[in-house]
């Protein structure tokens, strides 16, 4: 059987393309970020497109419900990708100098997946939001 | 790998009223190469920023630890309430220790 150059290249990249982060890697990353704190859903507005045409540049907005006072504020926002080669996207360390606990950025996604966002608060609480996205063209390995 | 970091771009108002919330946008051109991509079989070397630090009058306002899932040309938007005329300093660092800086001043009156 004759193997074309294109086929050889496809085989060469296949193992990397299939290497999505495991559930375990995600859990390790989450526990590194927030420790053993109990995680409760809600209190976060996570805005992402339902379908990302270009997985290399996906807009993401996170708005956490917090008064952002010295006594009561969100201290961090952590963003994780569940089906990228590695789960870490970014961690935002917030301070009461911010008018609101809102950040906007652009992320990259290898394939259709769920995004997990955690918010930490000055009283030790941790809250979670998730969103499912479809990705037309993957943005991590291409 | 020895090229300097590119000059960041900041969008920030020059002035604000007391108590006004301003939007600050930052962008720095950078490939954010994870080291996981391959070019004809050979791995493309890792070349990543790892942090953006924003200070106002010397105090930390926001720090962003960027990881593999942050897109190339990292872009960040955030909001600050202005009480007095303030100086902002923006510092990006990469994993090789290179630094890019930008400064801005917002006059409050």
gemmi code that builds the backbone of each chain (N, CA, C; Angstrom):
import gemmi

chains = {
    "A": [
        ("UNK", (0.833, -1.185, 0.000), (0.000, 0.000, 0.000), (0.869, 1.237, 0.000)),
        ("UNK", (0.544, 2.152, -0.884), (1.310, 3.399, -0.951), (0.743, 4.402, 0.069)),
        ("UNK", (1.613, 4.950, 0.871), (1.166, 5.929, 1.857), (1.561, 7.317, 1.380)),
        ("UNK", (0.596, 8.179, 1.217), (0.895, 9.533, 0.744), (1.556, 10.340, 1.859)),
        ("UNK", (2.255, 11.372, 1.419), (2.903, 12.280, 2.370), (1.860, 12.897, 3.319)),
        ("UNK", (0.704, 13.238, 2.717), (-0.351, 13.845, 3.525), (-0.808, 12.893, 4.637)),
        ("UNK", (-0.940, 11.612, 4.289), (-1.397, 10.628, 5.280), (-0.376, 10.489, 6.413)),
        ("UNK", (0.909, 10.508, 6.047), (1.954, 10.403, 7.073), (1.874, 11.585, 8.033)),
        ("UNK", (1.687, 12.769, 7.483), (1.580, 13.959, 8.330), (0.367, 13.855, 9.243)),
        ("UNK", (-0.738, 13.352, 8.683), (-1.956, 13.224, 9.483), (-1.716, 12.279, 10.651)),
        ("UNK", (-1.029, 11.166, 10.391), (-0.733, 10.206, 11.457), (0.179, 10.838, 12.505)),
        ("UNK", (1.130, 11.659, 12.041), (2.102, 12.257, 12.963), (1.424, 13.185, 13.959)),
        ("UNK", (0.376, 13.877, 13.521), (-0.244, 14.844, 14.433), (-1.384, 14.226, 15.234)),
        ("UNK", (-1.796, 13.025, 14.861), (-2.969, 12.430, 15.492), (-2.844, 12.269, 17.018)),
        ("UNK", (-1.723, 11.746, 17.530), (-1.659, 11.551, 18.987), (-1.832, 12.863, 19.752)),
        ("UNK", (-1.233, 13.934, 19.245), (-1.348, 15.227, 19.923), (-2.788, 15.730, 19.865)),
        ("UNK", (-3.419, 15.559, 18.702), (-4.777, 16.073, 18.541), (-5.749, 15.359, 19.467)),
        ("UNK", (-5.445, 14.120, 19.786), (-6.355, 13.334, 20.612), (-6.116, 13.567, 22.109)),
        ("UNK", (-5.058, 14.341, 22.417), (-4.648, 14.454, 23.817), (-5.404, 15.542, 24.551)),
        ("UNK", (-6.679, 15.334, 24.797), (-7.448, 16.291, 25.594), (-7.136, 16.063, 27.066)),
        ("UNK", (-7.283, 17.129, 27.831), (-7.047, 17.038, 29.275), (-7.980, 15.988, 29.883)),
        ("UNK", (-7.481, 15.243, 30.818), (-8.316, 14.249, 31.478), (-9.143, 14.903, 32.570)),
        ("UNK", (-10.177, 14.211, 32.981), (-11.001, 14.659, 34.107), (-10.120, 14.862, 35.347)),
        ("UNK", (-9.133, 13.975, 35.497), (-8.252, 14.062, 36.665), (-7.413, 15.345, 36.619)),
        ("UNK", (-6.886, 15.665, 35.421), (-6.089, 16.895, 35.288), (-6.933, 18.117, 35.623)),
        ("UNK", (-8.187, 18.083, 35.215), (-9.098, 19.196, 35.519), (-9.303, 19.317, 37.027)),
        ("UNK", (-9.559, 18.191, 37.677), (-9.780, 18.218, 39.123), (-8.541, 18.687, 39.880)),
        ("UNK", (-7.361, 18.261, 39.418), (-6.119, 18.706, 40.054), (-5.972, 20.220, 39.904)),
        ("UNK", (-6.255, 20.729, 38.698), (-6.123, 22.167, 38.446), (-7.104, 22.954, 39.308)),
        ("UNK", (-8.326, 22.434, 39.451), (-9.339, 23.112, 40.275), (-8.905, 23.135, 41.734)),
        ("UNK", (-8.412, 22.018, 42.224), (-7.992, 21.971, 43.642), (-6.739, 22.801, 43.886)),
        ("UNK", (-5.848, 22.896, 42.893), (-4.689, 23.789, 43.042), (-5.154, 25.239, 43.155)),
        ("UNK", (-6.246, 25.568, 42.451), (-6.722, 26.956, 42.431), (-7.472, 27.314, 43.704)),
        ("UNK", (-8.354, 26.432, 44.168), (-9.252, 26.814, 45.273), (-9.118, 25.929, 46.507)),
        ("UNK", (-8.188, 25.008, 46.517), (-7.992, 24.153, 47.691), (-9.184, 23.241, 47.920)),
        ("UNK", (-9.485, 23.003, 49.201), (-10.538, 22.043, 49.544), (-11.895, 22.713, 49.751)),
        ("UNK", (-11.998, 23.991, 49.454), (-13.247, 24.719, 49.708), (-14.424, 24.059, 48.993)),
        ("UNK", (-15.598, 24.096, 49.643), (-16.826, 23.615, 49.003), (-17.168, 24.541, 47.838)),
        ("UNK", (-17.652, 23.959, 46.754), (-17.950, 24.740, 45.553), (-19.455, 24.726, 45.326)),
        ("UNK", (-20.016, 25.953, 45.205), (-21.458, 26.112, 45.079), (-21.760, 26.779, 43.735)),
        ("UNK", (-22.801, 26.323, 43.055), (-23.149, 26.927, 41.768), (-23.861, 28.254, 41.967)),
        ("UNK", (-23.688, 29.157, 40.992), (-24.453, 30.395, 40.973), (-23.626, 31.628, 41.271)),
        ("UNK", (-24.242, 32.802, 41.102), (-23.593, 34.059, 41.429), (-22.588, 34.544, 40.402)),
        ("UNK", (-22.553, 33.894, 39.237), (-21.604, 34.264, 38.189), (-22.354, 34.299, 36.859)),
        ("UNK", (-22.169, 35.381, 36.113), (-22.682, 35.422, 34.740), (-21.500, 35.154, 33.813)),
        ("UNK", (-21.574, 34.048, 33.089), (-20.506, 33.631, 32.177), (-21.034, 33.780, 30.762)),
        ("UNK", (-20.427, 34.686, 29.993), (-20.910, 34.951, 28.633), (-19.890, 34.488, 27.612)),
        ("UNK", (-20.293, 33.514, 26.805), (-19.461, 33.008, 25.710), (-20.395, 32.722, 24.534)),
        ("UNK", (-19.868, 32.691, 23.321), (-20.736, 32.345, 22.197), (-21.170, 30.879, 22.284)),
        ("UNK", (-22.360, 30.576, 21.814), (-22.818, 29.180, 21.784), (-21.989, 28.369, 20.796)),
        ("UNK", (-21.687, 29.009, 19.663), (-20.843, 28.380, 18.640), (-19.666, 29.304, 18.367)),
        ("UNK", (-18.447, 28.797, 18.567), (-17.238, 29.559, 18.276), (-16.735, 29.138, 16.896)),
        ("UNK", (-16.782, 30.058, 15.940), (-16.300, 29.736, 14.587), (-14.800, 29.439, 14.628)),
        ("UNK", (-14.059, 30.306, 15.334), (-12.598, 30.188, 15.412), (-12.211, 29.864, 16.848)),
        ("UNK", (-11.834, 28.603, 17.093), (-11.466, 28.196, 18.437), (-10.216, 28.890, 18.958)),
        ("UNK", (-9.472, 29.546, 18.080), (-8.250, 30.241, 18.493), (-8.499, 31.569, 19.177)),
        ("UNK", (-9.676, 32.134, 18.975), (-9.994, 33.447, 19.562), (-11.464, 33.446, 19.958)),
        ("UNK", (-11.752, 32.989, 21.154), (-13.134, 32.906, 21.613), (-13.338, 33.952, 22.723)),
        ("UNK", (-14.231, 34.929, 22.504), (-14.444, 35.948, 23.532), (-15.129, 35.360, 24.761)),
        ("UNK", (-14.684, 35.796, 25.923), (-15.230, 35.311, 27.189), (-15.393, 36.493, 28.145)),
        ("UNK", (-16.575, 36.613, 28.735), (-16.814, 37.624, 29.763), (-17.314, 36.929, 31.017)),
        ("UNK", (-16.713, 37.273, 32.149), (-17.140, 36.736, 33.440), (-17.516, 37.909, 34.328)),
        ("UNK", (-18.737, 37.872, 34.855), (-19.182, 38.894, 35.810), (-19.648, 38.180, 37.073)),
        ("UNK", (-18.936, 38.454, 38.166), (-19.233, 37.811, 39.445), (-20.020, 38.790, 40.307)),
        ("UNK", (-21.063, 38.270, 40.947), (-21.884, 39.094, 41.833), (-21.108, 39.352, 43.126)),
        ("UNK", (-20.612, 40.594, 43.290), (-19.821, 40.948, 44.476), (-19.818, 42.455, 44.627)),
        ("UNK", (-19.953, 42.979, 45.856), (-19.906, 44.434, 46.042), (-18.505, 45.017, 45.851)),
        ("UNK", (-17.470, 44.180, 45.855), (-16.082, 44.623, 45.678), (-15.696, 45.716, 46.679)),
        ("UNK", (-16.078, 45.521, 47.936), (-15.604, 46.384, 49.012), (-14.415, 45.698, 49.692)),
        ("UNK", (-13.696, 46.465, 50.521), (-12.552, 45.879, 51.225), (-12.996, 44.693, 52.077)),
        ("UNK", (-14.200, 44.793, 52.677), (-14.673, 43.739, 53.583), (-15.279, 42.550, 52.846)),
        ("UNK", (-15.770, 42.774, 51.635), (-16.521, 41.726, 50.927), (-16.258, 41.858, 49.431)),
        ("UNK", (-15.350, 41.033, 48.922), (-15.049, 41.123, 47.489), (-14.634, 39.772, 46.928)),
        ("UNK", (-14.765, 39.654, 45.637), (-14.224, 38.489, 44.934), (-12.716, 38.649, 44.868)),
        ("UNK", (-11.985, 37.597, 45.215), (-10.523, 37.678, 45.230), (-9.893, 37.059, 43.986)),
        ("UNK", (-10.621, 36.168, 43.325), (-10.049, 35.533, 42.129), (-11.148, 34.961, 41.249)),
        ("UNK", (-10.865, 34.934, 39.953), (-11.692, 34.228, 38.975), (-10.755, 33.270, 38.243)),
        ("UNK", (-11.128, 31.996, 38.218), (-10.314, 30.979, 37.535), (-11.110, 30.403, 36.369)),
        ("UNK", (-10.466, 30.253, 35.234), (-11.141, 29.727, 34.039), (-10.442, 28.440, 33.604)),
        ("UNK", (-11.257, 27.398, 33.378), (-10.724, 26.095, 32.963), (-11.443, 25.611, 31.705)),
        ("UNK", (-10.690, 24.915, 30.862), (-11.242, 24.263, 29.676), (-11.225, 22.761, 29.923)),
        ("UNK", (-12.340, 22.080, 29.661), (-12.415, 20.656, 30.012), (-11.902, 19.726, 28.910)),
        ("UNK", (-11.796, 20.237, 27.663), (-11.372, 19.365, 26.565), (-10.243, 19.988, 25.746)),
        ("UNK", (-9.412, 20.805, 26.376), (-8.168, 21.257, 25.758), (-7.062, 20.282, 26.160)),
        ("UNK", (-5.891, 20.361, 25.517), (-4.791, 19.478, 25.942), (-4.422, 19.676, 27.417)),
        ("UNK", (-4.529, 20.912, 27.922), (-4.331, 21.190, 29.348), (-5.500, 22.065, 29.810)),
        ("UNK", (-5.924, 21.930, 31.073), (-7.158, 22.621, 31.491), (-7.002, 24.104, 31.793)),
        ("UNK", (-5.811, 24.575, 32.137), (-5.668, 25.961, 32.595), (-5.868, 26.974, 31.474)),
        ("UNK", (-6.681, 27.986, 31.728), (-6.879, 29.089, 30.777), (-6.291, 30.374, 31.364)),
        ("UNK", (-6.764, 30.773, 32.539), (-6.243, 31.963, 33.208), (-6.810, 32.041, 34.617)),
        ("UNK", (-6.050, 32.712, 35.500), (-6.550, 33.065, 36.830), (-6.397, 34.567, 36.993)),
        ("UNK", (-7.494, 35.212, 37.357), (-7.516, 36.661, 37.556), (-7.528, 36.921, 39.051)),
        ("UNK", (-6.529, 37.665, 39.548), (-6.471, 38.025, 40.973), (-7.079, 39.418, 41.106)),
        ("UNK", (-8.208, 39.481, 41.778), (-8.972, 40.729, 41.843), (-8.709, 41.465, 43.156)),
        ("UNK", (-8.920, 42.770, 43.127), (-8.799, 43.588, 44.332), (-9.997, 44.539, 44.404)),
        ("UNK", (-10.250, 45.121, 45.595), (-11.365, 46.072, 45.714), (-11.167, 47.350, 44.891)),
        ("UNK", (-10.002, 47.557, 44.305), (-9.819, 48.701, 43.399), (-10.690, 48.549, 42.156)),
        ("UNK", (-11.056, 47.327, 41.836), (-11.913, 47.116, 40.664), (-13.343, 47.543, 40.996)),
        ("UNK", (-13.982, 48.228, 40.037), (-15.344, 48.716, 40.256), (-16.325, 47.557, 40.331)),
        ("UNK", (-16.085, 46.519, 39.582), (-16.909, 45.315, 39.652), (-16.047, 44.121, 39.301)),
        ("UNK", (-16.539, 42.960, 39.708), (-15.774, 41.724, 39.505), (-16.066, 41.197, 38.110)),
        ("UNK", (-15.632, 41.980, 37.116), (-15.855, 41.603, 35.719), (-14.537, 41.614, 34.968)),
        ("UNK", (-14.303, 40.552, 34.208), (-13.147, 40.519, 33.322), (-13.595, 39.997, 31.963)),
        ("UNK", (-12.934, 40.504, 30.930), (-13.173, 40.018, 29.566), (-11.829, 39.617, 28.990)),
        ("UNK", (-11.803, 38.508, 28.261), (-10.571, 38.086, 27.602), (-10.941, 37.254, 26.385)),
        ("UNK", (-9.930, 36.659, 25.736), (-10.165, 35.753, 24.618), (-9.403, 34.469, 24.907)),
        ("UNK", (-10.093, 33.362, 24.701), (-9.498, 32.077, 25.046), (-9.402, 31.209, 23.797)),
        ("UNK", (-8.701, 30.066, 23.917), (-8.675, 29.150, 22.777), (-9.170, 27.782, 23.202)),
        ("UNK", (-9.892, 27.170, 22.305), (-10.550, 25.897, 22.577), (-10.259, 24.922, 21.449)),
        ("UNK", (-9.848, 23.708, 21.830), (-9.447, 22.713, 20.836), (-10.640, 22.076, 20.137)),
        ("UNK", (-11.758, 21.960, 20.847), (-12.914, 21.236, 20.304), (-14.146, 21.634, 21.112)),
        ("UNK", (-15.312, 21.074, 20.746), (-16.540, 21.307, 21.510), (-16.262, 20.955, 22.972)),
        ("UNK", (-16.719, 21.779, 23.888), (-16.462, 21.463, 25.292), (-17.215, 22.374, 26.253)),
        ("UNK", (-17.038, 22.049, 27.523), (-17.610, 22.811, 28.618), (-16.510, 23.670, 29.248)),
        ("UNK", (-16.837, 24.914, 29.519), (-15.928, 25.826, 30.222), (-16.369, 25.874, 31.683)),
        ("UNK", (-15.416, 25.841, 32.587), (-15.723, 25.938, 34.012), (-15.072, 27.207, 34.561)),
        ("UNK", (-15.868, 28.025, 35.244), (-15.350, 29.241, 35.878), (-15.613, 29.147, 37.377)),
        ("UNK", (-14.591, 29.409, 38.169), (-14.733, 29.445, 39.623), (-14.418, 30.850, 40.114)),
        ("UNK", (-15.188, 31.315, 41.084), (-14.911, 32.602, 41.732), (-14.638, 32.353, 43.204)),
        ("UNK", (-13.569, 32.953, 43.710), (-13.245, 32.886, 45.141), (-13.574, 34.232, 45.769)),
        ("UNK", (-13.999, 34.195, 47.026), (-14.413, 35.420, 47.719), (-13.581, 35.615, 48.979)),
        ("UNK", (-13.593, 36.870, 49.486), (-12.778, 37.216, 50.651), (-13.211, 36.452, 51.901)),
        ("UNK", (-14.454, 35.943, 51.946), (-14.881, 35.158, 53.112), (-14.608, 33.661, 52.921)),
        ("UNK", (-13.925, 33.289, 51.835), (-13.552, 31.898, 51.625), (-14.511, 31.102, 50.753)),
        ("UNK", (-15.694, 31.684, 50.433), (-16.638, 30.969, 49.577), (-16.061, 30.760, 48.173)),
        ("UNK", (-16.532, 29.718, 47.507), (-16.172, 29.483, 46.107), (-17.450, 29.181, 45.338)),
        ("UNK", (-17.650, 29.889, 44.230), (-18.828, 29.636, 43.403), (-18.392, 29.243, 41.998)),
        ("UNK", (-19.346, 28.585, 41.287), (-18.997, 28.003, 39.979), (-20.059, 28.343, 38.941)),
        ("UNK", (-19.597, 28.517, 37.704), (-20.500, 28.598, 36.559), (-19.881, 27.776, 35.437)),
        ("UNK", (-20.733, 27.210, 34.590), (-20.219, 26.449, 33.448), (-20.979, 26.860, 32.193)),
        ("UNK", (-20.371, 26.633, 31.031), (-21.029, 26.895, 29.753), (-20.541, 25.873, 28.738)),
        ("UNK", (-21.451, 25.422, 27.903), (-21.108, 24.502, 26.816), (-20.899, 25.294, 25.533)),
        ("UNK", (-19.825, 25.016, 24.832), (-19.565, 25.679, 23.563), (-19.345, 24.653, 22.463)),
        ("UNK", (-19.795, 25.003, 21.273), (-19.413, 24.238, 20.091), (-18.334, 25.015, 19.362)),
        ("UNK", (-17.323, 24.298, 18.874), (-16.169, 24.926, 18.233), (-16.090, 24.428, 16.797)),
        ("UNK", (-16.166, 25.357, 15.842), (-16.144, 24.968, 14.423), (-14.730, 24.562, 14.001)),
        ("UNK", (-13.740, 25.417, 14.302), (-12.345, 25.135, 13.964), (-11.519, 25.215, 15.240)),
        ("UNK", (-10.900, 24.118, 15.622), (-10.148, 24.064, 16.872), (-8.973, 25.025, 16.877)),
        ("UNK", (-8.677, 25.574, 18.052), (-7.679, 26.635, 18.128), (-6.436, 26.310, 18.901)),
        ("UNK", (-6.210, 25.055, 19.272), (-5.040, 24.770, 20.105), (-3.901, 24.134, 19.323)),
        ("UNK", (-4.241, 23.224, 18.422), (-3.201, 22.420, 17.801), (-3.098, 22.655, 16.302)),
        ("UNK", (-3.961, 23.508, 15.784), (-3.917, 23.776, 14.346), (-3.154, 25.070, 14.074)),
    ],
    "B": [
        ("UNK", (14.027, 33.337, 19.939), (13.652, 33.378, 21.352), (14.223, 34.603, 22.054)),
        ("UNK", (15.102, 35.330, 21.350), (15.718, 36.472, 22.033), (15.034, 37.787, 21.666)),
        ("UNK", (14.002, 37.703, 20.825), (13.337, 38.962, 20.462), (12.677, 39.571, 21.699)),
        ("UNK", (12.621, 40.906, 21.753), (11.932, 41.537, 22.884), (10.431, 41.359, 22.745)),
        ("UNK", (9.707, 41.529, 23.840), (8.246, 41.521, 23.771), (7.787, 42.760, 22.998)),
        ("UNK", (6.678, 42.627, 22.296), (6.192, 43.753, 21.506), (5.562, 44.802, 22.425)),
        ("UNK", (5.414, 45.996, 21.895), (4.847, 47.102, 22.689), (3.363, 46.855, 22.922)),
        ("UNK", (2.911, 46.874, 24.180), (1.491, 46.666, 24.448), (0.655, 47.866, 24.022)),
        ("UNK", (-0.623, 47.630, 23.829), (-1.559, 48.707, 23.507), (-2.590, 48.804, 24.619)),
        ("UNK", (-2.814, 50.025, 25.101), (-3.749, 50.266, 26.202), (-4.821, 51.230, 25.704)),
        ("UNK", (-6.059, 50.920, 25.997), (-7.142, 51.868, 25.724), (-7.736, 52.269, 27.070)),
        ("UNK", (-7.559, 53.543, 27.421), (-7.969, 54.036, 28.727), (-8.335, 55.514, 28.567)),
        ("UNK", (-9.388, 55.993, 29.200), (-9.705, 57.417, 29.058), (-8.628, 58.285, 29.698)),
        ("UNK", (-8.445, 59.487, 29.145), (-7.433, 60.404, 29.709), (-7.972, 61.104, 30.940)),
        ("UNK", (-9.293, 61.186, 31.032), (-9.877, 61.892, 32.176), (-11.173, 61.213, 32.596)),
        ("UNK", (-11.580, 61.489, 33.838), (-12.808, 60.910, 34.371), (-13.354, 61.839, 35.440)),
        ("UNK", (-14.665, 61.729, 35.701), (-15.262, 62.482, 36.811), (-15.046, 61.680, 38.097)),
        ("UNK", (-15.047, 62.369, 39.264), (-14.887, 61.628, 40.530), (-15.976, 60.561, 40.671)),
        ("UNK", (-15.587, 59.341, 40.982), (-16.541, 58.247, 41.153), (-16.903, 57.529, 39.872)),
        ("UNK", (-16.432, 58.025, 38.734), (-16.777, 57.395, 37.455), (-16.065, 56.049, 37.293)),
        ("UNK", (-16.790, 55.091, 36.719), (-16.189, 53.792, 36.408), (-15.637, 53.846, 34.988)),
        ("UNK", (-14.349, 53.570, 34.849), (-13.745, 53.581, 33.513), (-13.446, 52.160, 33.065)),
        ("UNK", (-13.492, 51.964, 31.748), (-13.129, 50.681, 31.146), (-11.691, 50.766, 30.663)),
        ("UNK", (-10.901, 49.763, 30.991), (-9.509, 49.700, 30.551), (-9.339, 48.445, 29.706)),
        ("UNK", (-8.816, 48.626, 28.480), (-8.569, 47.489, 27.580), (-7.080, 47.386, 27.311)),
        ("UNK", (-6.550, 46.176, 27.359), (-5.129, 45.980, 27.073), (-4.966, 44.872, 26.042)),
        ("UNK", (-3.961, 45.035, 25.186), (-3.649, 44.017, 24.177), (-2.142, 43.990, 23.985)),
        ("UNK", (-1.580, 42.809, 23.938), (-0.163, 42.683, 23.592), (-0.025, 41.595, 22.536)),
        ("UNK", (0.703, 41.930, 21.480), (0.914, 40.927, 20.429), (1.893, 39.885, 20.944)),
        ("UNK", (1.455, 38.631, 20.923), (2.313, 37.547, 21.399), (1.740, 36.224, 20.896)),
        ("UNK", (2.577, 35.305, 20.409), (2.036, 34.054, 19.834), (1.416, 33.118, 20.876)),
        ("UNK", (1.797, 33.237, 22.149), (1.318, 32.314, 23.192), (1.461, 30.870, 22.699)),
        ("UNK", (2.691, 30.562, 22.291), (2.987, 29.227, 21.735), (3.148, 28.251, 22.894)),
        ("UNK", (2.309, 27.218, 22.919), (2.264, 26.335, 24.090), (3.352, 25.267, 24.098)),
        ("UNK", (3.967, 25.023, 22.932), (4.904, 23.907, 22.830), (4.215, 22.597, 22.489)),
        ("UNK", (2.884, 22.624, 22.382), (2.125, 21.404, 22.084), (1.861, 21.250, 20.591)),
        ("UNK", (2.099, 22.330, 19.826), (1.832, 22.256, 18.385), (3.043, 21.705, 17.658)),
        ("UNK", (2.769, 21.095, 16.501), (3.839, 20.516, 15.695), (3.824, 21.134, 14.313)),
        ("UNK", (5.014, 21.291, 13.768), (5.150, 21.824, 12.426), (5.909, 20.780, 11.615)),
        ("UNK", (5.180, 19.963, 10.852), (5.815, 18.911, 10.067), (6.565, 17.906, 10.923)),
        ("UNK", (6.053, 17.618, 12.119), (6.651, 16.606, 12.972), (7.455, 17.172, 14.125)),
        ("UNK", (8.092, 18.342, 13.909), (8.892, 18.939, 14.979), (8.009, 19.835, 15.856)),
        ("UNK", (8.183, 19.719, 17.162), (7.400, 20.553, 18.079), (7.841, 22.009, 17.948)),
        ("UNK", (6.891, 22.924, 17.916), (7.203, 24.353, 17.918), (7.523, 24.730, 19.366)),
        ("UNK", (8.690, 25.364, 19.604), (9.102, 25.604, 21.003), (8.097, 26.455, 21.775)),
        ("UNK", (7.984, 26.158, 23.051), (7.095, 26.919, 23.920), (7.581, 28.364, 24.038)),
        ("UNK", (6.648, 29.304, 23.979), (6.956, 30.727, 24.098), (5.698, 31.393, 24.652)),
        ("UNK", (5.649, 31.563, 25.971), (4.403, 31.974, 26.621), (4.620, 33.157, 27.562)),
        ("UNK", (3.688, 34.076, 27.524), (3.578, 35.035, 28.614), (3.049, 34.282, 29.827)),
        ("UNK", (3.342, 34.768, 31.020), (2.715, 34.137, 32.185), (1.957, 35.110, 33.086)),
        ("UNK", (2.161, 36.425, 32.916), (1.445, 37.313, 33.835), (1.269, 38.720, 33.275)),
        ("UNK", (0.118, 39.273, 33.568), (-0.136, 40.706, 33.410), (-0.413, 41.265, 34.792)),
        ("UNK", (0.315, 42.309, 35.158), (0.111, 42.961, 36.449), (-0.286, 44.417, 36.199)),
        ("UNK", (-1.391, 44.837, 36.808), (-1.863, 46.209, 36.659), (-1.800, 46.885, 38.020)),
        ("UNK", (-1.098, 48.021, 38.075), (-1.010, 48.780, 39.317), (-1.568, 50.179, 39.103)),
        ("UNK", (-2.188, 50.703, 40.164), (-2.685, 52.077, 40.144), (-2.047, 52.784, 41.332)),
        ("UNK", (-1.293, 53.831, 41.077), (-0.579, 54.563, 42.126), (0.244, 53.592, 42.991)),
        ("UNK", (0.847, 52.608, 42.348), (1.722, 51.667, 43.037), (1.012, 50.488, 43.681)),
        ("UNK", (-0.322, 50.508, 43.718), (-1.071, 49.404, 44.347), (-1.622, 48.458, 43.283)),
        ("UNK", (-1.562, 47.168, 43.577), (-2.067, 46.186, 42.614), (-3.586, 46.311, 42.470)),
        ("UNK", (-4.025, 46.408, 41.236), (-5.446, 46.458, 40.901), (-5.915, 45.088, 40.423)),
        ("UNK", (-5.114, 44.483, 39.559), (-5.470, 43.210, 38.930), (-4.189, 42.499, 38.532)),
        ("UNK", (-4.154, 41.188, 38.751), (-3.059, 40.370, 38.236), (-3.690, 39.193, 37.509)),
        ("UNK", (-3.202, 38.920, 36.320), (-3.752, 37.815, 35.528), (-2.642, 36.812, 35.268)),
        ("UNK", (-2.841, 35.585, 35.741), (-1.927, 34.496, 35.406), (-2.481, 33.823, 34.160)),
        ("UNK", (-1.776, 33.954, 33.055), (-2.281, 33.391, 31.800), (-1.663, 32.020, 31.560)),
        ("UNK", (-2.496, 31.086, 31.101), (-2.033, 29.719, 30.858), (-2.316, 29.322, 29.417)),
        ("UNK", (-2.134, 28.025, 29.125), (-2.202, 27.564, 27.735), (-3.493, 27.961, 27.019)),
        ("UNK", (-4.595, 28.019, 27.759), (-5.882, 28.281, 27.126), (-6.160, 29.747, 26.839)),
        ("UNK", (-5.214, 30.634, 27.160), (-5.376, 32.045, 26.784), (-4.941, 32.210, 25.332)),
        ("UNK", (-5.761, 32.908, 24.558), (-5.515, 33.033, 23.124), (-4.258, 33.844, 22.841)),
        ("UNK", (-3.695, 33.656, 21.638), (-2.590, 34.494, 21.169), (-3.016, 35.954, 21.218)),
        ("UNK", (-2.029, 36.843, 21.354), (-2.279, 38.288, 21.472), (-3.229, 38.576, 22.640)),
        ("UNK", (-2.791, 38.260, 23.847), (-3.680, 38.347, 25.012), (-4.347, 39.719, 25.152)),
        ("UNK", (-5.653, 39.639, 25.397), (-6.529, 40.818, 25.440), (-7.295, 40.754, 26.739)),
        ("UNK", (-7.291, 41.861, 27.480), (-7.982, 41.884, 28.760), (-8.733, 43.199, 28.934)),
        ("UNK", (-9.941, 43.096, 29.480), (-10.764, 44.266, 29.766), (-11.210, 44.190, 31.224)),
        ("UNK", (-11.152, 45.347, 31.910), (-11.604, 45.395, 33.305), (-12.035, 46.822, 33.631)),
        ("UNK", (-12.595, 47.003, 34.823), (-13.271, 48.265, 35.155), (-12.792, 48.781, 36.515)),
        ("UNK", (-12.472, 50.074, 36.544), (-11.955, 50.682, 37.772), (-12.760, 51.943, 38.074)),
        ("UNK", (-13.107, 52.130, 39.342), (-13.790, 53.362, 39.762), (-12.735, 54.400, 40.131)),
        ("UNK", (-12.818, 55.580, 39.519), (-11.799, 56.608, 39.697), (-12.219, 57.598, 40.771)),
        ("UNK", (-11.363, 57.733, 41.795), (-11.644, 58.697, 42.855), (-10.723, 59.913, 42.763)),
        ("UNK", (-9.529, 59.709, 42.219), (-8.578, 60.828, 42.103), (-7.663, 60.578, 40.908)),
        ("UNK", (-6.980, 61.605, 40.512), (-6.029, 61.500, 39.403), (-5.012, 60.404, 39.725)),
        ("UNK", (-4.826, 59.496, 38.793), (-4.058, 58.285, 39.100), (-3.147, 57.885, 37.948)),
        ("UNK", (-2.056, 57.234, 38.338), (-1.120, 56.680, 37.362), (-1.278, 55.171, 37.324)),
        ("UNK", (-1.374, 54.633, 36.125), (-1.472, 53.194, 35.941), (-0.184, 52.662, 35.344)),
        ("UNK", (0.205, 51.477, 35.808), (1.362, 50.793, 35.237), (0.937, 49.372, 34.877)),
        ("UNK", (1.242, 48.972, 33.668), (0.875, 47.650, 33.146), (2.167, 46.902, 32.840)),
        ("UNK", (2.311, 45.704, 33.395), (3.547, 44.938, 33.189), (3.216, 43.520, 32.768)),
        ("UNK", (3.727, 43.111, 31.627), (3.603, 41.720, 31.175), (4.953, 41.037, 31.365)),
        ("UNK", (4.932, 39.796, 31.825), (6.168, 39.034, 31.886), (5.968, 37.719, 31.152)),
        ("UNK", (7.043, 37.209, 30.561), (6.949, 35.903, 29.919), (7.754, 34.883, 30.715)),
        ("UNK", (7.666, 33.622, 30.295), (8.276, 32.545, 31.075), (9.798, 32.607, 31.044)),
        ("UNK", (10.350, 33.384, 30.094), (11.804, 33.554, 30.039), (12.257, 34.779, 30.835)),
        ("UNK", (11.303, 35.468, 31.484), (11.662, 36.610, 32.318), (11.666, 37.944, 31.588)),
        ("UNK", (11.299, 37.945, 30.308), (11.233, 39.215, 29.588), (10.026, 40.023, 30.059)),
        ("UNK", (10.137, 41.327, 29.930), (9.120, 42.234, 30.473), (8.706, 43.249, 29.407)),
        ("UNK", (7.422, 43.536, 29.359), (6.919, 44.665, 28.560), (6.112, 45.551, 29.502)),
        ("UNK", (6.273, 46.876, 29.347), (5.594, 47.802, 30.250), (4.853, 48.868, 29.472)),
        ("UNK", (3.783, 49.355, 30.096), (3.093, 50.527, 29.562), (2.596, 51.341, 30.752)),
        ("UNK", (2.446, 52.638, 30.544), (1.951, 53.513, 31.598), (0.839, 54.394, 31.051)),
        ("UNK", (-0.032, 54.824, 31.950), (-1.096, 55.743, 31.561), (-1.474, 56.575, 32.769)),
        ("UNK", (-2.003, 57.760, 32.496), (-2.433, 58.640, 33.573), (-3.868, 59.049, 33.293)),
        ("UNK", (-4.698, 58.984, 34.330), (-6.093, 59.397, 34.202), (-6.316, 60.579, 35.138)),
        ("UNK", (-6.705, 61.705, 34.554), (-6.945, 62.915, 35.338), (-8.392, 62.929, 35.814)),
        ("UNK", (-8.578, 63.080, 37.110), (-9.933, 63.116, 37.678), (-10.232, 64.554, 38.116)),
        ("UNK", (-11.300, 65.107, 37.576), (-11.677, 66.486, 37.914), (-13.182, 66.657, 37.739)),
    ],
}
model = gemmi.Model(1)
for chain_id, residues in chains.items():
    chain = gemmi.Chain(chain_id)
    for i, (resn, *xyz) in enumerate(residues, 1):
        res = gemmi.Residue()
        res.name, res.seqid = resn, gemmi.SeqId(i, " ")
        for name, pos in zip(("N", "CA", "C"), xyz):
            atom = gemmi.Atom()
            atom.name, atom.element = name, gemmi.Element(name[0])
            atom.pos, atom.b_iso = gemmi.Position(*pos), 0.0
            res.add_atom(atom)
        chain.add_residue(res)
    model.add_chain(chain)
structure = gemmi.Structure()
structure.add_model(model)
structure.setup_entities()
